[in-house]
Amino acid sequence: MISFYYAKPSLFSRPVWITLLEKGLEFEPIAVNMAKDGQFTPEFRALNPFCRIPVLVDNGFRVTESQAIMDYLDTKYPQPPLLPKAAEPLALVRMVQMVSINELMPAIGELLMQKSGQQAYAKNRGVTALTLFAELLGEASYFGGEQLSLADIMAGVLVPIVCELGLDLKPHPHLQSWLDQLMARESWQQTQLSTAEKDRFLRSIRALARLWQKRRQQRAEQLLNPSP
Ligand SMILES: N[C@@H](CCC(=O)N[C@@H](CS)C(=O)NCC(=O)O)C(=O)O
């Protein structure tokens, strides 16, 4: 049995969730209540000493880190394949995954927090990522070619968020069509926050960030002293 520890608004959890759905796998979703320190319980810390979601446990085998989990799922459950085999499409897929994680994700964090002094950098980072994605996608249906890949899943979760935060896909009409067809898929629909959930998350984001800042101190102590 696969257990999937997640939180619905978590942008690191959703790509794993979509991967599970696209693979048609049966799994037990276990919601971790981060507003109530669910990631700091001794049980959860035993699964991930860094106290972060997502975590996947497959018949006793534990995997942390969203990208590692997605790789694991694609190798263990190869149908339908979500990573191309040939060198060039694989490199392209990995580039999109890494740019999503290393550039778009921090840009989203900075735009969401509306930290003064960081908005221009965050926006430019986002615009540059979208321009690169449009170039890499070209006229193809998906980043890996004609089949959905982990790159589409990762970028397809983050691109709608940067657009909601003010970035524009108008200069990239094919990227917009790519996004529209992804968002129409059952796996995107099923994992989408409702308007009420999104509003609640946006209202709580600053309080959550303050709570996490406080917990970082707690984590610093826990990392040095792992006993519960
Ligand atoms: N590199 C990790 C990042 C995971 C991550 O930062 N998850 C956030 C939720 S979106 C989390 O668990 N935050 C809780 C905390 O930092 O206390 C991954 O790719 O899985």
The ligand as a MOL file (V3000), in Angstrom:
LIG
                    3D

  0  0  0     0  0            999 V3000
M  V30 BEGIN CTAB
M  V30 COUNTS 20 19 0 0 0
M  V30 BEGIN ATOM
M  V30 1 N 12.6390 20.0680 -1.2720 0
M  V30 2 C 11.4000 19.6210 -0.6960 0
M  V30 3 C 10.6390 20.8400 -0.2080 0
M  V30 4 C 9.3850 20.4680 0.5280 0
M  V30 5 C 8.7740 21.6440 1.2930 0
M  V30 6 O 9.4140 22.6930 1.5290 0
M  V30 7 N 7.5220 21.4820 1.7170 0
M  V30 8 C 6.8550 22.5030 2.4900 0
M  V30 9 C 5.3880 22.5360 2.1460 0
M  V30 10 S 5.0850 23.1200 0.5290 0
M  V30 11 C 6.9040 22.1200 3.9630 0
M  V30 12 O 6.7850 20.9730 4.3130 0
M  V30 13 N 7.0390 23.1150 4.8160 0
M  V30 14 C 6.9350 22.8950 6.2180 0
M  V30 15 C 8.0590 23.4770 6.9780 0
M  V30 16 O 9.0330 23.9370 6.3510 0
M  V30 17 O 7.9570 23.4530 8.1930 0
M  V30 18 C 10.6040 18.8160 -1.7320 0
M  V30 19 O 10.8310 19.0160 -2.9450 0
M  V30 20 O 9.7990 17.9550 -1.3440 0
M  V30 END ATOM
M  V30 BEGIN BOND
M  V30 1 1 1 2
M  V30 2 1 2 3
M  V30 3 1 2 18
M  V30 4 1 3 4
M  V30 5 1 4 5
M  V30 6 2 5 6
M  V30 7 1 5 7
M  V30 8 1 7 8
M  V30 9 1 8 9
M  V30 10 1 8 11
M  V30 11 1 9 10
M  V30 12 2 11 12
M  V30 13 1 11 13
M  V30 14 1 13 14
M  V30 15 1 14 15
M  V30 16 2 15 16
M  V30 17 1 15 17
M  V30 18 2 18 19
M  V30 19 1 18 20
M  V30 END BOND
M  V30 END CTAB
M  END
